Every structure is written in C-alpha cells, then in structure tokens.
Amino acid sequence: MVGARRGADGAGTLPALSTRGQHVAPRWGAGTVAVVVAAALALTAAAPQPAAGAGGAAGSTTAAPRSRAPTDPDQLVTPASQVVPPRGRLRSARDVLRIAARDRTVVATLRRHPGATASAYLKGSGRWQVSYFTAPRRGQPSSERKEIAQVIIDDRTGRVLESWSGFQVAWSMARGYPGAFGRKAGALYVWIPLLVLFVAPFVDRRRLRSLRHLDLLVLASFSVSLAFFSHGEIGVSVPLAYPPLAYLLVRMLLLARARAREPRLGAAADPPLLVPTTWLVVGLVFLIGFRVGLNVVDSNVIDVGYAGVIGADRIVHGKPIYHHFPRDNEHGDTYGPVVYYAYVPFERVWPWRGRWDDLPAAHGAAVGFDLLTILLLFLTGVRIRGPTLGIALAYAWAAYPFTLFASNSNSNDSLVAALVTAALLAAGRPAARGAAVALAAATKFAPLALAPLFALYRPAGAGARGGRIRSLARFSAGFLAAAAVAFAPVMLEGSAGQFWQRAVAYQADRDSPFSLWGLVGGLHGVQIAVQLAAMALAVVVAFVPRRRDVMSLAALAAAVLIAVQIGVTHWFYLYIVWFFPLVMVVVLAGAGAPPPAPPPARGRPQEAVAAA
C-alpha cells in the first residue's frame, strides 16, 4: 500500500518524519503525575461504560460523534490528469515522472527490477511523490505489488529532495531523519554530557581496572550503533548493536555464577562512588526536571505512544481494543492489553481528538512510566542495601541517555522496565512477583520468558521443600490472577481471536531490517537456533544455579531478556530499557566489598554457625 510507513514497532507512520522536525509543544503544564500501573487498572475498571450508541456511535443521542479520520497534510492524492498540472502546481504528473526516472537510485533499482511501473502522487502543499512498483503478475491485485523505490520532488524547483530504495522505502525510520526519535534528546550536546554524567559518578578510583567500568562503557557503547542509525546507515548500525548485547549476556551469566559460589550471600557494601551521595541526589533532582521539561517542550510521539492513546480511547468508549485501528496506525493493536489500560488515566485527563496531533496523553503516560521506574529502582536499592544504592540506581536511570531516548520518543517501553523492576522489588513475595511478571508479559510479550525463573526463585537458605512448593503455588496464583484481570475484558468482548491475530501472530510473522536476521538473508536457520537457545536458557536458569539471591536473580533475568532480544526479528534501541534496570542492580549492588562476617555466637563452634 502506498504511503504506509513503519515506525518504531512497525505500526503506522511517523508524522514528524514528513514535517522534517516541525513540532507543536503539547498543551499541558510541566507538573506531570507519576502513575502506578495498579492505579491505571483500577481507573480502567472504574471508568463508566457508555450506553449503547454513545461515544459517537450511529444513533447516539448522548454525545456528538467524534471523527476518527486522521488529518494528515502529507496524505497522497492521485492527480486528476497526467499531463495537466493540478491547480496551484507548476508541474504535471508526467513532468515529475520524467524527473524521477533520471535519479540514480531509480536507475539502479530499475536495472534490478525490469518491468517495474511508476505512479505520481501529490504530497502536501508543494511536493510530489513518485513510487515505483514491481512488475505486475497475471491475476495479482495492484495492492499486493511491492513498492521498490520512492522519490520526493519539489514542485516549484523540480529538484529531487529524497530518493529511497530497498527497506528504506517501507521503513521511513531507517532513513535517518533528524530528530525522528526523541527530538533534541539525540543531539550531541545532550547525549554526550549525559554519557559523562552516567559513567563518571561510578568510577572507582581505587580499582580502575574493575570490570564494572567496562560494564558501564559497554552500556554506553550502544550509542555508536545509534549514531549510524541516526544517519540512515542501517547496514552498519544493526551489526554494531550485537557485540554489546552479547557481552552483557555473558557478563550477567558469569556474575550470577560467581554470586552462587560466594561463601556468604548478601548485598555488598555501598557501591564506591566518585562523588558524595548528596551530589547524586542533587543530580537526580536536576535530571528529573530536565527530562520532564524536555518532554514538554521538545519531544515527539512515535507510533508506539499513539497506539496506547488510541487503545485507551477505545476502552473508555466501550469498544474492543483489537482491530479497527485508524489507517495512520493500523497495526497499533499489536501489544498486550496492559499497555492500553495504562494509558486510560492519561487519556481521561487529555482526551484523544481523533488524529495524530501533539497527543498530550502520550506525553503524560511516558513521563509517568519514567518517574514510576525511577521510584521503583530507588525502592529496590533501599530494600537490597539501603538509601545509597537506591539513590545510585535512580540516578543511573535518570542519567542514562537511552532512557531519555525512550521517554522523549513517548514510547511505552519504560512501562516494561517499571514492571520488570517491580517483579524484582517483590522478589521475596511470590504472589506479588507473579503478578508483576504477568503484567509485564501482558504489556510486551518478551518478559513472559522470565516466568520460569521468577516462579522457582527461592533465596539461599529459605527453607525446605515444602516452602518451595508453597512459594511456587503463591507465584502461580498471583500470575494467574493478574493475567485473568488483564485479559478478562478481551475475553468477555469476544476478541480473543483478534488478539491472537493482531498481536501474537503479527509479532511472530513480522519482517524488519533492524536485526541481523532481517537485514541479512539466509540466516533463518541460525535465528531459529538462537531462539531455541534463548528458550532453553530461560528454563535452565530457573534451576541453575540453585544457590541465589536478589542480585543473582537480577543477573539471570537480565540474561534471559537479552537472549530473547538477540533472537527477535525486530530489535530497536527502545528495548535496551527493558533490561537496563536489572543490569544496573547487578553492576552497582555487587560492586562494593562484601559485608563483614557476623561474629560466631558464644558457646557454639564456628562450624555450627556456618551451617545454620
């Protein structure tokens, strides 16, 4: 289909790409609320359902219908004549077809695709789009012909503004448009200072050769891949993402193994810091204010956030979530239902106006997910060791530029990070961690791979076999209860089939150039092997190592998520935030010296104390 352009998760278009950086600031104040997912679910359940015919349905007498037709100024229009210039234009369709035929990209494409045909369309107020399609086959509908090249031409000057071929035709996000993701968050004068602020406070002057420094640099090294992506060099950016992923996978597994071999499990001392903890507090407050302010004044909503707002609007108006999404985000119903529930409170405050505009509800949700993750990381650090670790973890999230990249793109990926962090925070409460894992899996499906690990988690010395069985039963009860709450509306409205087709099957069958498997041909067998290895890892780490604590749980969970990401066909930088909290818990909580051994009790042999 002409004009369908895939965004970050392959759904819909990115209006910012066609407006080349133009942005209207969202109409809401800087005071933004942090929302808890449980509150979102509660508000969803409490939301009044409109009566039959309400919410814009035909025959409604209670509310005026709201238009759902997107108002895209760049929507393609077929000219009435091929030889006469349309009103207000200097050139005809025949003129721009001749201009496009001389473009070098088109010439090279036509050599590879003999018999290809071209069509000219009006695009916006002063541009033309010429699209080239594969040669027609007998009986093939025109809608099934693949667009293989695309040229954008200025009507006034006749100059070729853009020309694309290959996957960059269908994937506009692969073209390297400035600010397409996160706007100013990707600017060097923002990104590089954030990298310094992220790494510098955690430098250990006493152990400069510590692997922790390498861990931090590897997390920062995703920036190299992103830099090539931002310039449209997908052939370079995609391979460069895999070395840091592979390093972190191996590193997390080795740290979990080393943790299991320690004679005494328990949190290490506070992580060594280059600056006083009070400086981190000041930095955290500043960074939070900076992130919220930048989101308000200079951020864009990609298809992912737009999908959340549409789904929330459908819930509020009593419509099924899955199927019948608007044309400018037709595959926006590809996520689990928890995504759409979480957007409901924000859509109630800032209702959707039926088009892809500034979408203040998406801004509010992204900032809310971001602040929620910061809070949960602080609480996790406090529970593991104390306030210093909590502050360090919260600061690390606020300073890491890829978390700002997600927040300023107004995506839903920080919600996944928040739920995974909540599962870790609730590690000692089987039912709660089961519910958190279920909600994470009902948001985006990758966290489902964590279920075996969290289901069988028992800290070292936690008790006998009976306690393990009770823990598994409580985890299962929490998991099933949360899953039932999340999927009950989908089942009751009879949308289970649509959910499977639109979300699960679509995710399984999608193509994408943003992984080795989609970029390079002939690797399907290798990809299947990698996916099977990830599945095996998810099961094995549920049993091995047997001796574990919260930090080894975080390391193994991070390894599982990274292994799953390595095997997927569509990978993107927004997914880094899924495992980042887990990695930082391991990197920072295990960085200090182990706590001193408790003195042996009086009157008991030291061997007896060690065995107790």
N, C-alpha and C positions, 0 to 999 in steps of 0.2 A: 504494500500500500504506500503510495506516495505521501510524504510528509510525516510519516510515523517515525519518530526519533527516540532512541532508547536512552534512558537516563541511568542513574547510578545502579539501580537494580533491574534495569531492562524494561521499565514500565514508563510509558508516556514520554513526554518531551521535557526539555528544559527551556522555559521561555527566556531565561537570562542569556542563553546562547544566541538567540536570534536578535536580541536587543543589544548585544555587544556591550554589556556592562551597565546599561541603564538600570536604575533601581529606584523604587519608591519606598521610603522608610515606612515601616509598619506603624499604624496609628494606635500605639499603646505606650504607656509610660514605662520608665525604667524600673519601677518597682514590680518585680515578677515573682510569682509564687512558686515554691518547690512543692511538687505534688507527689504523694506516695501512691504506688500502684493500687494498694488496697482501697484507698480513698476513691481512685478512679473507678474501680469495680463497683464500689458502693454507690457512687453517684450514678453510675450507669443503671444499676438495678433500681435506684430510686427515681430515675427520670420518668416523668409522666409519658405514657404512650399515647400518641394522638389517636383520636377516634377514626373510624373508617372514613376515608375521604379527606382527612386532614393532611396538613403538610404539603399541600399543592396537588393532591390527587384530584382526578376528574370528579366534578360534582361537589367539591368541598364548599361548605358554607361557613366554615370557621376560620379559614385562613386564606389569604391570597396566594395563588400558586407562585412558586419561585422558579425562575428559569434555570435550567441546568445546562444550557448551551454555552460552551466556552466562547469567550470573545477574544480570539487570537488574531492580532493585527497582521500576523505573517501567514495566515491560512492561505493555502494555494488556491488559485482561481484559474480555471481554463478560459482563455480569451475567446471571444465570440468569432473572431476571424483570424486566420493565419497570416493574412497579407496586409490588413488594415490595422494601424496602431490603435489600441484602445484609447478611450477618452482620457486625456491627461498624460498620455505616454508619447514619447518620441519615436519609439521603435515598435515594430511588429514582431509577432512570434517567429516569422521566417527570418527576420534580421538577427534575432538572438540565437536562433539555431545555427546560423552560419558562423556567428562569433564563437559559439561553444565548440563547433566542430574543429576549429583551429587550435584549441587548447591542447597542450602537450599531454596532460593527464588523460584527456578524452581520446587522443590519438593512440596512446599506448593501450588504453582499455579496449578500444575497438579492434586492435590487432589481435587481442586475445579472445574477443567475442564477436566473430563475424556474424552479420545479420542482425545486430542489435539495433533497436529503434529508439528515437528520441521524441520527447514531448516538452513543450514550453508552457510555463505557468506564470501568472502574475504572483508576485510575492511581496506583500507590503505595499507601501506607497510609491516606491521608486526603484524596485528591483524585479528581476526575473529569475526564475529557476528553470534550468534545463536538466531533465532527468533522462538517463539512458537505461534501457531495459534489455534483458536478454531476449534473444530471438524467439518469436512465438512458435510454439509447437502445436500441431494439429489437435484441436479439441481442448486446448489449455485456456482457462479463463484468464482474462487480462490481469485480474487481481493477484494471480499466482506468479506472474512474471517478476523476476528479481531485479531490483534497481542496482545497477553496477557502477554508475558514475553520476556525479551531480555537479553542476556548475551554477554559481550565483553571479549574475551580471547586473551592473548598474545601468539603468535605463538612460540616464542623461548622457553619460560619457561613453557607454558601450564597453567599459572596462570589465574584465573578469575579476571579481572580488575574491571568489573562493572556487576551488575545484577539488573534488574528492573522488576517490575510488576505493574499492575493497571494503573492508569492515568499517571504514570511516564514513561511508555513506549511511549505513543503518545506525551506527553508533556515533552520534554527534558529540558525546562526551569524550571520544577518542581524538578529537580534532585539536585539542589544546587551546580552546578559547580562554582568554584571560578572565580569571575570577569566576569561572563556571561553577566551582565548588568553593564555598566559604568566602568568596569575595576577597577582602583585604587580609583575611586570615592566612592566605597563601603568599602574601607579599614578603619579600626577603627581609624588609625592615621590621616585620612582625615575627616571622618564622625563626630567623637566626637568634635574635635575643631570647626567644622562648626556649630554644635548644640549650642556650647557655644557662638560663635560669633552671632548666630541668636537670642538667648534669652537674653543674658546679656545686650546689649545696651538699651533694652526696659523695664528694671526693674525700677519700680517706688519706690524709697526708702521711699517716704512719705506715700505710700499706698501699703504696702507689701501684704495685703490681697485682693488686687484688682483682680477681675475675669480676667483681661487682662493677668495676669501672668499664670493663669490656661489655658487660650486660647492658649498661646504660648507653654505651656508644652504639651497640647493635640496635637497640630500640630507636636511637636517633637516626640510624643509617637508612631506615625506610624513606627518609627524606630524599635520598639520592634517586631512588626509583620514582618518587612523586615528582621530582624536578623534571625528569624526562617525560613523564606522563603529561605534565602541565604544558609541555612544548609539543605534544602530539607524537612523540617518539615511542609508540607503543611497543615496537619491536625491541626496544632497549629497556623500557620501564618494567615490562612484565617479567623477564628473566631476573632482573635485579631484585625483585621482591622475594625470591625464594631462598637465597642464602641466609638472610636474617631469620626467616621463618624456620629453616632447618636448624640453624644454630640454637634458637630459643627452644625448639622441640627437644633437641638432645640435651641441652643445658638443664631444662626442667626435669627431665628423667634422671639425669645424673645427680641433681640436687636432692630429689626425692629418695634416690637410693642411698646417698650419703647420709641423709637425715635418718633413715631407718637403721643405719649402722652405728649411730651415736650411742654411747653408753647411757646417756640421760637425755630423754626427750623433754622439750620445753622451750619456751621462747628464749632467744639470746638476749643479751643486754641491748639497751637502746642503740639504734644504728649510729655509727660515727658520722658526725656532721661537720662540714667545714665552717658553718656559721652557727650562732646560737639559735636555740629553738624559737625564741621570741622573734628573730628575723624571719623565720619561716611563717610565723603567724601573720606578721605584717605583710609579707609577700603573698600569702594566701588571700588575705582580705583584698589586697590590690588586684590580684589576678582575677578573683571572682567579679569584682566591679568592672574590670576591663572586659572580661568575657561577656557579661550581661550587656554592657554598654555597646560593645562592638556588634553584638547580635541585633540590638535595637537599631543602630544607625547604619550598619553596613553588612548585611548578610542576605543570602538568598535561600529560597525554599526549593529544594530539588524535588523530584517526583516522589521520593520516599515520604517526606513530610506531607506533601499534598495528598497522598493516598490516605494517610492517617486522618486528615481532616475530612475527606470525603466519606470514609468509613464511619467516622463518628457522627457525621450528619445523617447518614442512613440509619444508624442506631437510634438517634434522637427522634427521627420521624417514623420509626417503626418499620423500616424497610430491611430486607435481607442484606447482609454485608456483601455477600459474594454474588458476582455477576452484575451486569448493567452499570459498570463504572463509565464515566464520561469518556468521550473519544480522546481527549488530550491526556488521559491517564488510564487507558483501557485495561492495563494489567496491574492496576494499583491494588487489586484484591488478591495479592499473592502472598500475604503474610498471615500469621496466626491471628486469632480473634483478639488476643490480649492487646495487640498494637492498637486496634481501633477503639477498644474500651478505654485505654489510657488517654486517648485524645478527647474523650467525651467532655470532661470538665472544662477543657480549654475551648472546645467548640461551643459549649453553652455560654461561655463568657464572651467569646468573639465569634459569632455565628459565621458559617461559610456563606458567601454571597453568590455561589454558583459558578465561579470562574477561578482561574489560576491567577489571582492577584497577589497582594502582599501577604495574605494568609496569616494574620496575627495569631490565630490559634496554633499554627505550626511553630511559630516563634516561641510562644509561651510554653508549648509542650517540650521543645528542645531545651530551653533554659531550665524547665522543671526537671527533666531527666538528668541534666548535667548537675544541678545542685543536689539532687537526690543521691547520685553516685558519690559526690564529694562527702555528703553526710554519712553514707553507709561505709565508705572507706575509713573515715575518722572513727566511727564506732567499731569497726573491725580491728583497727590498730589498737584502740583502747582495750578491747577485750583480749587481744593476743598478748600485749605487753604493757600498754599504758598510754598516756596522752602524747608523749613524744612520738611514738610510732604512728599514732592516729593522725597527728598533725603532719608528719612526714608523708604519709600516704595521700592525705587530702591535697597537700601541696603538690605532690608529684603529678596527680591527675590534672590539677589546675595549670601546671606549667608545661605539661607535655603538649606539643603543638598539634598532634593528631587528634587529641580530644577536642581541641578548639576547632579543628577542621570538621569534625562531626557536628559540633554544636552550631557552628556558623553556616553549615550546609542545611541546618534544621532537619536532620535525619532522625530516625528512631533508634539508631544503634546504641546510644547511651542508655536507653531503656534496657537493652540486653545486658549491658555492663552492670547496671544497677541490680538487676535480678540475680545475676551470677554472683555479685558481691553479697547480696542478701543471703544467698544459699550458703556462702562461706561463713558469714556472720552467724548464721543459725546452725553451724556445724554440730554443736552439742545438743541440738533439739531435733530429733529425727523427723517429727511431723512437720515442723516449720521448714526445714531444709527440703523436704519432699515437696511441699507446696511451692517453694521458691523455684526449684528445678522445673516443676510442671509449668509454672507461669512463664519461665524463660523459654521453655520449649514451645509453648503456645504463642510466643512472640515471633521468634525466628527459630527454625527447626533444628539448627546445629546444636544448641545446648541439650537436646534430648540425649546426645551421646554421653552426657555426664551422669545420667540416671544410674547406671550400674555402680559407678564409683561412689556417688553420694549415698546410694541405698545401702551399701555394705560397709560404709565408713564406721569404724569404731576406734576411738583413740587408744593408744597403748595402755594396757592395764585397766581397761574399762570394765572388766568383769568376765563372767563365764559365758558358756554357750547360750544359756537361757536369755541372758541380757542381749546377746547379738540377735537372737530371733525376735525379741520384743522390739529392738531398735529397727529391724527390717520391717516389722509389721507396722510400726508407727510411721516410718518413712512412706510405706506404700499407702497407708491411709491418708496422709497429708497430700501425697502426689495425686492420688485418685480423686480426692475431694476437690483440690484446686483445678484439676483437669475437667472435672464434671461441671464446676461453676463456669469455667472458661468456654466450654463447648456446648453447654446446655442451650443457650439461645440459638446456636447454629443448628442443633438437632431439632429443637422444637419448631423452628420455622421451616423445616424440611430442606435445609440447604447443605446437608452432608455431602451429597453428590457434587454440588457446585464447589464446595470447599476442596474436595479431593481433586477435581479437575482444574480449578482455577489457581489453587495454591500448591498442593503437593505435586501433582503431575506436571504443572508448568515449571516448577523449580527443578524437577528431575530431568526434564527434556530440553531446557533452555540452552541456547548457544551463547558464546561470549568470547571476545578476543582478549579478555583480561585475565587469562590464566595460560599456562603453558599448553594445557590440553585444548584450549580453544584457539590459541594463536598458531600453534604448530600442528600440522596434520600428521596422521599416522601414529599417534600416541595413545589411542583408545585403550589398548591392552595394558599399557603401563599405568594409565589412570585407574583402571579397574583394580589393578594390583595395589596401588596406593590407597584406594578407598577401602579395600578389604583389610589392608594392614591397619588403617585407622580404626575400623570396626573391631578388629582383634585387639588393638591397644586399649580401646575403651572397655573391653571385657577383662583383659588381663590385669590392668591396673586396679580393678575392683578387688583383686585378691592378692596381688604382689605389688609392693612389699606388704607383709602382714603387719609390721610394726610402723605406726604412722601417727602424726599429729596434725594440727590445722595447717601448718606450713607445708608438710608433705602432701596434704590433701590439695592445697592451692597449687603446688607444683605439678601434681598429676593432672588436675583439672585443666591447667593451662596447656599441658602437653596434649591432652585429648582434643581440646578446641583447635589448637594449632594444626594437629594432624588432620582433623576434619577439613580445615581451611585449605591445606595443601592439596587435598584431593578434589576440591569442588571445581566446576567448570567456570563459574563466575566468581572471581575474587576481587575485592576492592579495598582501598585504604581505610574506609569507614569500619571495616571488620576488625582492625587492629584493636579498637577499644574493647572488643568482647573479651580478649584475654589479658589486656594490659593490667587491670586491677590485680589479677591473680599473679602475674609475673612480678609486679612491684611488691606484693606481700612477701613473696619468696626472697626477692633481692634485698629488701630492706629489713624484714623481720629476722632473716638469718645472717645479717651482716655483722652483728656485734659478737662479742665474746660470750660463750655460754655462761649461764649464771653459776655461782659457786655451789658446790655440792652441800646439801644440808648436813650439819654435824650428826654423827650417829647418836641414837638415843642411849641414855645411861642404862647400864646394866644389860645391854643387848650386844651381841657380837656384830661387827660391821657387816659381815656377810649376810646376817639376817635382815639388816636394814636394806641392803641392796636387793634382796629377793622379795621384800614386802611390797 
